[in-house]
Amino acid sequence: MIKDEDKLMKIRLIYILTGLFLIFSGCYQEETLDVPVNQGPEVIRNELDKYIDENFTTEFGMAIRYRFVDRYVGPTQRVTPPRLEVVRPMLDFIDEFWIDPYVSVENGEDFFRMHVPAEIVLLGGLIYNDDGTVTLGTADAGAQITFTDVNSVDFDDSDWILRQLQTVYHEFAHVVHQKYKLPNAFETITPQGYTSAGAWFTLSDEEALQRGFVSPYATSSPNEDFAEVVAHFLFEENFYEFYIDTEPDCITQDCDQRNEGRVYINQKLNSILAHYEKVTGVKLEDVREQVQSKL
């Protein structure tokens, strides 16, 4: 296969970690986080709060939650708040890798301001569930995105960066199909490739590719397929090499099947690119260019 071993291992690691998040948290519209009514004790506002108000709340209508984090998870889950000194670097990360790539392209600023979630929750570590599993990130019907492992913020750690980008680009992509539907006939490109409920995690990356999907989780539904293609297109440097460009001179059935899968992924990508530009005015190719220039 075209992938080199180091890159393949890194991508598989990201999929495994992301898969854990998706198994145990999901991102379907009907799922919500357990948020108690009690707002907690009154706190003294600091300079960080003033910075958040000016640059996120007032500017984009986006509240940043980093205190009293227990209220943003279920009663059986355990979390830790972010250390105060990592909140500002995490906000810089969000600004550089999520906000700026969208607002820097044509029609992107209007699109972002109209569709940005109202709440961003920052958790210091992972979400520990009572069954021994962990959750890496969540979203709530386009209204809230939760970043975990914020205490590990490190702009030099490519695995940490890609894990965070996977979360935010995937969840932000759901806003488009929720509001504007999927591209026409998107579900018919690989109708036989979707898995039954809860079975996607039994697939390998190779099997998903041969079916015409960028990840095993993409096989779980057309909506997740759509969001996964968008996310991988934006953050994966070698997206075209891995998922679009066919391998020449195939002499094995596996190679032929990978190439067949790539043809399907290319059809999906083209339909998504055209759909995004039609309904939002944004060219995802331009957003990708902005993202890749920062990685």
N, C-alpha and C positions, 0 to 999 in steps of 0.2 A: 504493500500500500504506500501511498505517497508520504504519509506522516512519518516524521523522524521519531525515535523512541522517547526522547526527553519530552518533546511537545505532546506526544500521545499520552504519556503518563500524567502530565500536568492537566490536560483536558479531562482525562478520566477522573482524576482526583476532584476536579471542580464539579463534574457531573455527579460523583458520589456524594459530595457534600451538599450540593444543591438538591439532589434527589432526596436526602434525608429531610430537608426542609419541606419539599413538596409532598412527601408521603404523609407527614404528620401535621402539616398546617394547611396546605392547599391554597388556592386563590380563587375559589369560585365565588360568584357574586353574592350568593345567599349566606355565606359564612361571615360572621362578625366576631369581633373581639369582645370579651367580657369586660365592660367598663362600668365600675360602680358609680353611683350618683355622688357619693362623698368626694369632695374635692380636696380633702386633706388640709393640713394646717396652713395658715398663712405664712408666706415666705418673704424674706427681705430681698428685693430686687437688686441685682448687681450689674456690673458693666456688661457682662455677657448677655443678660436679659435685654438690656437696652440695644445691644448690637442685633440681637434676634428680632426685636420689634421693628427696628429700622430697615434691616436688610432682607427679612423674610416675611414677617407678619404684615407690616405696612406695605411693603413692595409687592408681594405676591399673594397676600391673604393666606399665608401658610404658617400655622402654629408649629413650633418646635417643642416637643415634650422631652425633657431629660430628667425631671424629678418625679418622685412618687411612681416609679415605673411599674410597681405591682398592679396598679389599676388597669394596665393595658394588656394584661395577660389573664388567662383563666385561673380559677382558684386552686387548681392542682399543679400549676406551673410555677417554677422558681426562676427568678431573674435577679440581676444586680444592676444598679444604675451605673451610668458611665462616670468615670472620674472627671472632675470638673475640668482638668487641664486638657482632656482629649476632645471636649465638646467643640471648641472652636476649630481645631484641625479637621474634625469630621464635617463641620459645616463648610469649611473651605473645600473639602472633597466633593460634597454635594453640589456646591456652586460651580466647581471647575468641570466635573465630569457629567453632571446631569443638567443643571440649569443652563450653563454657558453654551454647550453644544446645540441646544434647541434655540435659544434666543439669538444666537449668532447667525442663523441661516434665514433666508427669505421666508416670511410668514411664520417663522418659528416662534417669535416672541408672542404674537397674538394667540397662537395655538397653545403655548405653554401656560400663559396666564388664564386662559379659558378652562383648562383641563387639569391644572395642578391640584393634587390632593390637598385637603384643608389641614391635615395633620401629618407631621413627621415625628415618629417616636424613635428615640435613640436608647438602646439598651447596651449596657457595658459588656456583657458576655452573651452566651447563647441562652436560649430558653430551654430549661430542663423540665421535662415532663415526668409525671409520676410513674410512667411505664419504662423509664430508663432511656428514652429517646431524647433527642435534642432538635430544636427548631432553629433554623438559620436566618429566617426572615419571614415577614408576613405582609399581607395587604388586605384591605377591607373595602371591597366594592368601589375602588377608585377614590375613596374618601380618606384613606389613611395608609401610609407605608411605614413599616417598622424595620429599622436597621438593627442588626444584632452584632455582637463582637466589636463594638465601637472602641473598647479599651485596647484593642490590638491594632488600631489605626496606624498604618505604615505605608507611606507612598512608595516605598522601595520594595514592598512585598507584593509581587504580581498575583499570587494566589488570593490574597486578601482583597486586592483591588478587583479582580475578575469576579470574585464571589459577590461583592457588593454591587458591581455593575450588572451582573446577571439578575439580581433581585430587582433593582430599580427599573431597568429597561424592560424586563418581562412584565412587571406589574403595571408600568405606565402604558405599555402596549395594549393592555386589556381595556383601557379607557376608550380606545378607538373602536374596537369591535362592539363594545357595550353601547356606545352612542351612535355609531354609524354602520353597524353590522359588519360581517365578514365580507371580503371581496366576493363578487359574483362567482358562484360555482366553486368556491375554494374547497368545500367539503368533498367535491367529486374528483379531486386530483388523485388522492390515494384513499379511496373509501374503504378498501379491504385492509388497509394497514393499521387502522385504529384498534386498540386493544380493548378488552372488556374491563369493567371497572376494577381498579386495584391491581391490574396485571402488568402494567407498564414496566414496573421495576424488575420484572423477570427478564427483560430484554437487555442485550449488550449494546454498546454504541454501534458496533458493526452491524448487528441485526436491524437496528433502527435506521441506519444509513441505507441498507439494502431495501428497506421498505419505503424510503423516500422521506425520512424525517431527520432533523438535525440532532435529536436526542431521544432517548427512550421516553422521557416524560411527554414529549410532543405527541406521542401516539395515544395519549389518554383522552384527547378530544380535539375537535377542530379549533376550538377557542385557544387551547393550550398550544396547539400546533402553530397557530398564528403568532402568539406571543413569543414562543421560543425562536421562531425564525427571525422576528424583529430583534430580539435580544442578541442572538448570536451574530446576526448581520452587523450590529453596531459595535460589539466589543471584541469579536474574534478577528485578530489581525489577518489570519490565513483563511478567512471564510471561503473565498473563492477556491483556493487550493483544496481545502478539505471537502467542501460540499457542492461545488459547481463544476470545476474542471474535471473532465473525465480522464481516466488512466488510459494511456495508449497501449496498443498491442496486447490486449488481454488474452491470456491463455488458460485462465481458470474460470469456473462458474462463479466463484465469489467475486472476482474482479468484474465480470459482466454484470452481476447483480448490484455491485456498488455503483457502477456507471449508470445503470437503470435508475437507481435511487436518486442519483445526482440530477438526472433529467427531471424527475418529479420535483425535487427541491428547487430547481431553477424555475420551473413553472410557478411554484408557490411564491418564490421571491418576486418574480416579475408581476404577479397579480397583486401582491402586497404593495410594492413600490407604486404601481399605478393607482391603487386604491387610496393610499395615504395622500398622494398628491391631489387626487380628485376631491376627497372629502375634507382635507385639512389645509391644502395648499403647500404642504411641506414635502420637500424631497428628502427621503431618508438617506439617499446617497450623500447628500450634503451634511447631514447630521453625522453619518458614519465618518466622513472625512474630518469633521471637527473632533470626534472622539479619538480617532486613530492618531491625530496629530498630538494628542496629550499623553498617549500611552508609550 
